[in-house]
Amino acid sequence: MKHKKRTKHIASVVMKISKKQNVVKDVQESISLITPLLKKNAQLRGFLQSKRFSVNQKSELIHAAFKDLVHPIIQELIIMNADDNPIMFFRNFSFYFNSLVKDELNIATVTAHTADELSNEEKDNFRTQIETIIGKNTELSTVVDASLVGGLKLRIDNIFLDASIKTKMENLRKYLLQ
């Protein structure tokens, strides 16, 4: 729990610095690059957690290796958290930072489960309607679930809405069996 509180605090500080320097998007892209890299590359993790190398040696190598790929703020964050579990830290940090970015940019994540594939025009119309209703920009993703029969299920951030025919039929069946 203590680590999560620390990670949230670091994410909010990085967000403030990023906003001040007007580099929020660059920092977010760097986080998106480094998080899977740390997860997949055991050699990088081993190097970061190794006691054989000094902080200065780690710092020099990180700056040289990620010079043009990763924003300097994230390079420093890698070095600061090298001794901890970098996978866990960056996974949590990424989640908290992206949440702050979405709040700052007034973006909602919307996942729509539909019975049939939506055309691009239908997706655009649906996105526009959702944005009008909730008053936020949306990151819309769609999932085809043929078991729904018709209608749709929505997840808007952490709110779930189920307007599928399948659920309506199940509710009707339960009502009739009472």
N, C-alpha and C positions, 0 to 999 in steps of 0.2 A: 504494500500500500504506500509505503514511504517513497518507493521508487516512482510510482505513478504520479504522486504529488509533485515530486522533483521534476519529472518529465513534463508535466503540464506547465509548470512554472517556466522551464527552459523554452518550451514551445511558445508561450506568451511573450517571453523576452525576445526570442528570435523574430516573432511576428512584428513586435514594435520596432525593432531595428530594421527589419526588411521594409516595413511601411515607410519609415523615416528616410531610407535610402532609395525607395521606390524600386525595389527588386523582389517583390513578393513572388512574382511568376518565376523568376530565375531560381530563387531558393526552392520553390515548390518543385520545379523540374529537376533540380539537383537531388532533392530528397527522393523523388521517384526513380532516379537513376541509381542512387547509392543503396537504397533499402534492399532491392532484389540482388544487387551485387554482393552485399554482405551475407545475404542468405545463401547464395549459391557458391561463393568462393571461400573455401575452407582455408586456403593459404593466406588470404587477406585477413581473415579473422584471427588466424594463428599469429600472424605478424603483429596485429594490433594488440593482442593479449599477451604477447611474449614479454618476458622479463629480461631477455638478453639485450634488447634494444632500449636505448634511453628515449625519453620523451622528445629530445631534440632530433635524434635519428629518425624516429617515427614521423615527426613533424616535417622534416626535410623531404622524406620519401613521399608522404601524402601530398605535400605541396607540388612536388615534381610530377608525380603520377597523375594527379587530378587537376593540374594547372588550368587548363582551358575547358575541362569537362564539368567540374563541380564548382559551384559558387564558393568563394573564400569563407563565407560564414559557415557553410556546411563542412568545409575542410577543417576549420577550427573545432567544430562540434565533433567530428570524427576523432580528432586528436584528444579532445577533452574526455571523451567517453571510451577511449581505447581499452582501458583496463576492465571496464564493466563488460557485460554481455552485449556486444554491439548489435546483434540481431534483434534482441528484445528491446533495447533502447530505441533503435531507429524505427521498429515497427510501431511502438507506442507513440514515439515522437511524431512520426508521419501521420498517424491517426489524429492526434491532437492538433498538429499544425494545419492539416487539411480542414479540420472542423473550424478552426479560427478563420481560415481563408474563405470558406463558404459563408460563414457569418458576416465577414467583412464585405464580401461581394454580393451578399443577399442571394445565395444560390441554394436551392433545395435539390436533393437527389431523389429522383422519382423512378421507380421500377414498376412497369406495368406488365402484368401477366394476362395474356389474351388467348382466346381459343384459336384464332387464326393470325397469320402474319399480317402486319400492317404495312401499307405502302408508305413511301416517303412522304407523300402528300398528307396521308392520314396521320402519320407521326407528327408532322409539322402542325397540323390543325389541333391535334390532341395536346401537344406541348403548349401552344398558344392559349388554349382553353384552361389548362392547368395553371399556367403562369397568371392568367387573369384572375382566376379564383383564389389562388393562394398569395398573390402579390409578390412573388419571387421569380427570379430566373430559375430555370430548371436544367438539370443534367438528366435527360430522359434515356432510359434503356428499356427495351422490351424483351419479353420472354414468351415464347409460344408454349402454351400448356393445353393440349387438346382435351384433357380430362375436364376442363371447365365447361364444356358444351357451348357456352356462350357467355356474354358479359365479360367482366374483367376483375382482377384483383390489383390493388394499388398499394405500393409502399411509398409514402412521402416522408423522407427522413426516417423517423421512428414511429410513424403513424400508419396503421394497416387498415385498409378499406377493402371489403369483399362484396362485390356486386355481381358475383358469378351466378349463373343459372344453377350450377351444381350445388352451391351452398343454399340457394333459395329452395331447391327441391329437397335437400336434406332437412332443412328447417321445417318445411311443410310436412314432410314425412313424420318428423318427431312430434309436431303439433297434432297431427291426425291420430297418432298412436297413444296420445295421452288420454 
